[in-house]
C-alpha cells in the first residue's frame, strides 16, 4: 500500500485509487500512519527525501547523479512519477543498463516526513563484453557487420567497440572509443582507428583508407555541432584493366589531413517518413593546413522541408548543393570530389553517372546541386492500416540536378550559368518501404529527361536502398 512497482511508468494510472489505495481499506485500517499515506497519495504536496540506485557494479555513482537529480524537485506524486519516468529513460539511454525498474514508496525511519517519499531505481547492468551480428544497408549497397562491444569500460558510460564489415562494395574494420560528458549525453567525444577498402565501379576505382579521427559532438541552442579532425593515408588503384587514363593518373598514395565542422537543425518528426518539420545541415571541410598533400576547401549543404496535406499525404521538398575549391594550385583528387545520380539522388540515372567522365569512367565534379519535389501518400485503399501497411508509402517525384567543374577565375554569374547548363531531370512514381527508423527501400518507375552525352540512364524500373535520399 502506497507502493508503485513497475518496469516503466508509462502505463501507470494517474490517480490514487489505481495505485492501490481503496476507500474500503482505509475505513478498515484507520491508523494514523495509514491516514498520512492517504494524504500523500491524494495529490498533496510531497517531498522526495531519498533517491536510491540498487544493482550497481562497475558503474560510478557520480555519473547517475546527473540523470536522476530532477526527481528531487518533484512537488506531488504525479510529478514524482513523471520525473522518475524521464530519469528512467535517461538511464536507459546511457546504454549501460539492460533493465531499469522504478519503486516509489513513502519514507520510513526516524527522519521520515509525513509527506516524504523514497524513489528507488533497480538497475541491471549489461555484460562487460557483448557481441553482435547484423546486416546494414548503405546507399545502394548492403553489408554484413560483426562487432564486439565493451560498454561502460571505466564506469562512466564509455564504450569501446570493434567492428568488422564485409559488403558488396566495401570491406572495413575499425576500433572506436566513445566518451559522453556526465549529465549531457549529447556532448561526447569519439575516437576512431580504421581501415576501409571500397570499390567504385562507376569510376573503375578501388580505394583503401587507413586513418584516425577524433570528433566532438555538442548541442548549442536548437543546433547540433560536430567538430572533427581526420588523418587518412589513401591508396588509389584501378578496379579493371579497362580503366581510363584519367583514373590511372589518379592512382597511387596520398595523405589527407582535414578539419571539418558540421552544424544541423532538425525539427522533423521522423528521419525516414517525416510528415512535418525541416532539416538543415551545413558542412565545411578544410584540408592541407594540418599536413598532408591534399589541400582544398569544401562546402556542402542539405535542406529538406515537409508539409502534411489531406488524406495523410505529405509534400516534401529537398535541395542539396556543394562546392570544392582546390588550394595552392593543386588539382583536386578524384576521392574528394562530388558525385551525383542514381536511385538515392537524381533518379532515373545510373549510380553516380552524371557529370565529367573519361572513356566511360565518371570522375566527379567540384560543384553540384540537386533538388527534389516529392508527394508521399498511403497505399490505395489503406491495406494493413495501423500495422504492416503503414511501413509503405506511394511515391511521386520530380528530381533535377547538375554536376560540373568550375573555372574559379570567373565570377559568380558565370558559375551560376554553368550550373544551370546541361540540366538533368526526371520524374516518376513508385513504392517506398521503411526499414526501422534508419533506412528505406524504393522501387520506382523513372522517366529521365535532359540526358547529356555520356550519361547512363535507367529508363524504367529502378531499385534503391539507403539512409539518405534526395
N, C-alpha and C positions, 0 to 999 in steps of 0.2 A: 504494500500500500504506500502510495507516494513515490513509487519507483518506476522509472522508464528504462526499458532494456531493449535495444534493437540495433541491428547492423546499420541501418540507415534511418535517419529521422524523416525521410520523405513521406512515408505512409502514416506517420503518427498523426492522429486527430488533434485538433487544436482546441479542445475544450475538456474541462476537468473530468467529466463523467467517464469518458472513454479511457482516461488514464488510470482507471482502477479505483476511483473514489465513487461509491454509491451511497445515496441518501439512507438506504436501509442499514448499511453497515455503520454509518455514523450515528444512527439512533441507538443501535445495539451497543456501541462502544463509545460512550461519551467521556472518555478520559481526557484530561486537559491536553496531554501531548497530541492526542488524535485531533482535537479541535484546532490546534495550532497548525498541524499539517493541512487540515482542510482549508484554513485561511490562505496558506501558501498556494494551494492548487486552484484557488478561485480567482486567479489572475491578479493577486495583490502584489505589491512591491516586494521583491526578493533581493537577497544579496548572495552572490556566488562567493562562498568562503574559500573553497579549495577546488583546484583542478589537478587531478592526478592522471598520470600515464603509466599504465601497467603493461608489462611484457617486453620492456626494453632489454636489449642485449648489448650490441655494439654501437647503438645509436646514442649520440651525445644529447643530454637533456637540454642544453642551452639552445640547440637547433629548434626544438619543438616549442620553446617558449614564445618565439615569434609567431608561430602558426595558431596557437591556442589563446593568446593573450586577450583577444576580443571577448572571449566568453566571460571574463571578469566584469565587463562593462554592461552586461545584460541587466535589465531593470524588472522584468517579470518573467513568468515561466515560459510564455510564448517566445519572448526574446531569447531566453536561455536555449530553447530548442532550436531556434533559427541560427543563432550564433554557433551552437555546437555542431549543427549540420554543416555550416560553412567551414568550421575548423576541421571537421572530418574530411571534407573534400580537399582541403589544403594538404592534410597529412597524406592522403592517398596520392595526390599529385606529385609528391616528392619521389614516388617510385621506390620507396624503401620498405613499405608495408604491404603485405598480402591482404590483410584484413584490418579493419578498424571498427570497433563497436563502441557504442556510447551508453553510459549508465548515469542517470540523473537521480539523485536521492536527496532527502532532507539531511541537513548536517546533524551530526551526533558528537557527543563529547562535551567536555567542560566549557569549551569556548563557543559552543553552538548557539547561534542566534535563533529566535523564534521563526524568523523568515529566512534562515540560511539554507543554502543548497550546496551540495558537493557534486561535481561533474567528474566522471572517470572515463578516460579513453583506454580501452583494452585493445592493444595492438598485437599483430603477429608479423614479425619481420620476415622479409623474403630471404631466400637462401643466399649464402655467401657467393656461390657460383651457380649461374644458370646458363643453359644452352638454348638455342633456338634454331629452327629451320623454317624458312618460308620462301615464298616467291614474291618478286617485286616487279611492278610494271613501271617502266620509264616512258619517255617519249618515243612511242612506236617500237619498243623493244621490251623483252622480258628477261628475267634473270633469277637464278636460284641463289639464295643467301643463307649462309651458315654463320652463326655468331656465338661468341662466348661473352658473358657479361659478369662483371664483379660489381654489384650495386652496393652503395654505402661503404665504400672502401675504407674511409677514415672516420666514419661515423657521422658525417655531416652532409649526407645526400650526394657525395661524389660518386661518379660512375666511370669505370674503366671497361672499355668494350673492344673486342677484337672481332673483325668481320671479314668474311671471305665471300666474294660474289662471283658467280660464273654465269655469263649471259650470252645472248645470241650475238652481240657485237662488242662485249666488254667483259674483261676479267679484272678483278681488283681485290686487294686486301689492304686492311688498314687498322691502325691502333688509335683509339680516341679516348681522351680524358675529359670528363665533364664536371665542372665545379660551379654550383649555384651560390649566390650570396644568401646567407641565412636571413630569412624574413622577406626576401624578394626573389622568388624563384625565376622570374623573367630576366633578372640581371645575372648573367652567367658567363663563364669563360670556358672555351672549348679548344683543346689542343689536339692536333692530328698528325700522324705519320702514315703515309700511304704509298702504294704503288698501283697504278691503273694502266691497263693495256686495252686500247679500244681500236675498233675498225670502223672506217668511214668510207663505205663503198662508193658513195656518190662522188668522192674525190680521189678514189683509188689510193687511199692513205691509211696507214696504221700509225698509231702513236702510243708510246709508253712514257708515262709520267711517274717520276719518283719525287716525292716532295714532303714538305712540312708546312703546317699552317697554324695560326693562332687567331681566334676570333672572340670578340667581346660583344655580347648582346645586351641591350638595355632599353627599357621604355623611357619615353620622355613626353609627358603630357599624353596626347592622343596618338603619338607616333611611336614606332619601334625602330631601333637603330642597330646596325651591325658594323663594327669596325674590324677589319681583317688584314692580316699580313700573310702572304703566301710566297714560299720559295720552292720552285719546282725545276727539276732537270728533265728536259723533254727530249725524247728521241723519236724523230720522224722517219718513216720509211715508206716504200711503195707497197701497196697491197697486191698489185698484179704487175706482170711484165708489160702489160699494155698501158701502164701509167704514162701520162703525158710528160713532156719535157719540163713543163712549168711545175709539176708536182715533184719531179726528180730534183729540180733545183732547190726545192724547199727541204729535201731530205737531209738528215744529219742531226747533230746535237745542238741544243740551245739551253740557256739558263735564264729563267724568268724570276724576278723578284718584284712583287707588286703590293701596293697598299690599296685597299678599297673601302668604300663606305656605302651602305645601303640604308635608305630610310623608307618606311612604308606606313600607310594609313589604311586600315582595313575595317570597314563597317558592315561587311556582308554577313548575312546570317548563315551562309554555308559556302565552303570553298569550291564545291563541285556543282551543286544546283542552287545557286543563290536566287532568291526571289526579291530581294531588296538590298540596298546598300551599295557601296562603292569601294574600289581598291585603287590606290595609287602607290606605285613602287618606283623609286629612282635609285640608280646605282652609278657610282663613279669609281673608276679604277685607274691608278697611276703606276706605271711600270718603269723601271730603269733607275730611279733615284735611290733605291736601296741596294743596287747591284744588278748583276745580270746583263745579258746582251740584248734583251728585248726592251724597247723604250717607246712608250706610247701613252696617250690619254684616251680613255674610253668612257663614253657616257651612254646610258640607255635607260628607258623608262617603260612602264606598263600602266595603263589606265583602263578601268572597267566600271561601267555603270549598269545597274539593274533596276527594273521597274515592274512591279506586279500589275497585270492587266485583268480583264474579266475572265471568268471560267478557269481560274488558276493558271492562266498563261503568263509568261514572263518575257519582257523585251529586254535584251541585253546588248550593249554597245561596248566595244573594246578598241583600244588603239595602242600599238607598240611603236617604238622608234629608237634609233641609236646611231652613234657616230664614233668612229675611231680615228684619232689623229696621230700619226707617227711623229716622234720627236727626234731631233738630231739628224734629220736627213736619212734615217734608216727606213727601208721599206717594211711594211707590216708583215707579220708571219701568218701563214695560212691557218694556223691553230688559234689565232686571236681574232680573226675576222668574224663577221656576222653571216648567218645562213638563213635562207627563207624558202618556204614552200613545203607542202606536204599536208597530211591529214590533221596535224596539230596547229598549223598556221594558215597559209593560203591554200585551202582545199582545192582539189581538182588538179593539182600539180604534183609531180614526183617529190620524194623526200629531199629537201634542200636543193632543188633543181631549178632555182631561179637565179639569174644574175650572171656575172662573169664566169666564163668557162673556157677550157682549152682541151681540144681533142676529146671532148665528152666528159672531162673531169671538171667539177664545179669548184671554183677557187674561193668562193665567198666574196664579200664586199665590205667596204669601210663605212658604208652608210645605208640605212634601210628604214622603211616604215611599213606598217601593215595595220589595216583596220577591218573590223568585222561588225555586222549587224545580225542579231540572232533573235528568233522567236521560238520559245520553248512552250509546248502545250502538253497536257496529259494525253495518254493514249486514247484513240477513239473509243467511245462507249465505256471508258474507265474500267477496264477489266482489272481485277485484283486491287481495287481501291482500298487504301488503308493497310495494304500489305505488300506483296511482291510487286504488284503493278506500279507502286509509287517509286520503284527504282528506275523506271523507264520514263523517257520523255520523247515526244515527237519534236523534230528539229528542222527549222527552216533558216537558211543562212544566205548572206551576201558578204563575200570577202574581197579585199583588194590589197595590193601592196607593190613595193618595188625595192630592189637592192642593187647598188651600183658602187663605183669608186668615184670620189670627188677630186677635183683639182683645187687644192686649198689656196692656190694663188688667186683664185677668182672670188668674187663677192658672194654674199648670202643669196642674192637674187638668182645668180647663175646656179647655185646649189639647189635652190628650190625648183628651178626649171628642170634641172636634170633629174631630180627625184620624181617629178611629175611625168617625165617622158617614159615611154615603153611600159605603161601601166598594165599590170596583170590583175585580173579579177575573175571571180567565179561565183556561181550561185547553185543552190541545190536544196535537198531535203533528205532527212534520214531519221534514224532512231539512236538515242543516247541511253547508255546504261551506266548507272552509278555503282562504283566498287568501293564500298565503305564511304569514308569521307576524305579520301586522299587521291583517288584516281577515277577515270571513267573510260568507257569504250564508246566509239562512234562507228556506225555503219551508214554511210551517206551515198546518195546518188548525186554526182557532181557534174556541172557543166562549166568547163574552163573557158575563159574569154581573154582577149588581149594577149594571146600567146605570141611570144617572140622567138626568133630563130635560136635554136639551141635548147629551149625549154623542154623538159619532159612533162607530159601531161598524163592525167588519169581520167579519161573521159568515160564516166560511168560510175560503177560502184567502187567505193574506196573505204577501207577499214583503217581506223586509228585507235591507238591506246596511249594514254599518257596522264600526266598530272598537271600540265599547263597547256591550255588551249587558247587560241585567239578568239 
